[in-house]
Every structure is written in C-alpha cells, then in structure tokens.
Amino acid sequence: MKRTMFKLTKTIVPAACLLLCMGASPQAVKSDHWSPAQLLDRAQHLRQLAEQGNGSASETLEKYPDHYTMLAFRNRNGGAELHQNFADVFYILDGRATLMTGGEVVDSKTGTPG
C-alpha cells in the first residue's frame, strides 16, 4: 500500500482531485482554463465554509468523460489517502503544503470504493 499524508496550512488547492483515467482518448477530452486569480476569487466562499466546518471545503469545477477537477481550501492537516482507480494532481495557489508519499496506511478505512 502507498501512504500519502498532507500537511497543509491555509492552502488553496485547485484541481485537487484531477482524476485521471488511463484510457481517455485526446479527442474526447474537454479542457478549460482557470487563471490563478479566478480560482482564488472562486475559493473565497470555500475559505468561509472551511472556517465554519472542519477546516476543509471543496467543490467540483468541471466533470469530463474520464476525469474531473476540483477546487479545495484546507486550513488543517489531511490524513493518509490511497486511491486504487485514479490519481490526484495538486497545484498550490496560496499557502504551503508538505506531501509525503510511500510507506503503509495505518488503520485504513474505505471512504468510497475505488
């Protein structure tokens, strides 16, 4: 098993879960462009939701045939994650993050299948 742990401090993560499927054909993939300023502006309400809740909030930006993009705000550390059927790609727009990979997930729990 592969362990991934995030240490985040007031971080805005666009495309937090850019979920990639290996069989996607280039002709079928739609793409959009979001500037950092647009994403930071859009993330303001996520910041408020995170402060009112558990320190994390996200929204789906767009769904595509074989993946989707999300915008997330986190002001707390994340736990270990292991994905069987997709990969996460992170772009940090504001704040800082530490990404740790490798090892084993201790006391793992399935959030959603796959």
N, C-alpha and C positions, 0 to 999 in steps of 0.2 A: 504494500500500500504506500501511497505517496502522501506526505503530510504537507499542508500549506498553511501557514499562520500569518496573519497580517497584524502589524502594529500601526494603527492609524491615529493621527491627531488632527482633528478638524480638516478632513480631507474630502475633496470633491472628486469623485471618480466617474468620468464619463465612460460610456461603453464598458461598464463594469463587467458585464457578462456578455461579451461579444461571443455568442455561442456559435462555434464553427462546426460544420459538418463536412467531412472529407469528400463526399461525393457530389458536391454542388458544381454545376456547370457554370462557367463565367457568363454565358448568355442569359441565364435565368436569374442572376443575382442583381438586385436593385441596390443602388447606393445613394446616400445622401451626404451632405456636407454640413457640419455644425462648427462654427468658429468657437474658439475658447470663450470669447465674450458672450456669445449666445448661450453656451452651456452654463457659464457662471450665473448669468441672469436667470436662466430657467431653474437653476438649482436653489435659488433663494427660498422658495417655499419648502424644499426638501430640508434645508437647514432648520427651518422652524419646526417642521414635523419631527425631526431627529431630536431637537431640544425638548420637545413636549413628550416624546416617547422614550425609547430605549437607546437613543444615541445613533440610530441608523435609519435612513429612509431612502427609497429608490423609486424610480418609475421607468417604464418601458418607453424608449424613444421611438422605436420602429420595429415592426416584425417583417421578416423576409421569408422566402420559401425555406431556407435551411439554417437560419440563424436569427438572432435579434440583438438589438443594442439597448443598453440601459444607462441611466444617469443615476448616480448614488452619492449620498453625503453620509459620512461617518465621522463621529467625534469620539469613538471608543475603539478598543482593540477588537478584532474579529477572531473567531475561532478557526480551527483547522477545517479545511474543506477538501473533499475528494470527489471528483466528477468522473463517472465512468463513460459518458457518451458525449461530452463536449469539453471545450477549453475556455478559460476566461482570459481575456486580454484587458489589461488595465492601463489607463492613461491618467496620470495625476495632474490636475489642473491647478490645484491650490492646496497648500499644506504639505505634509510629508507622509511617507509610508515606508514600512520595512516589510519586505516579502521574504518569507522563509520557506524553503522547499526541502523535500526529502524526509527521511525518517518514516515513522509509522504513526497513524492516528490512534490515540489512546481513547478508549471508551467511545468508539464511533457510533453514531446514530444516523439512520437514513431519514433525511428531511423529505425528499421526494425521490421516487425511483429513477435511477439513471444519473 
